Amino acid sequence: MGIPQDQALTTPCPICESARTKYWFAKDTHPLYRCSNCRLIFISPLPADTSAVYGQDYFCGAEQGRGYVDYDADKGTDQHT
């Protein structure tokens, strides 16, 4: 998948709303962008149905090499103090 030219310069950051975003790469056919202002990496446009990406196996099982083995156990390691 090539760079989506229609979104290359017009996709604002969903967090800080900066226009300084650039196409980063595609993952599973979804274009990812990186904000030069806050460094967020995000998909745009968001899929209307995310169940194919975030199904039950994403949160428990980590099948196909992505997601969590056990989300409830893993989420504690990501918390900031």
Helices and strands as residue ranges (DSSP letters): E 21-27, E 30-35, E 41-43, H 56-59, G 63-65, H 71-74, G 75-78
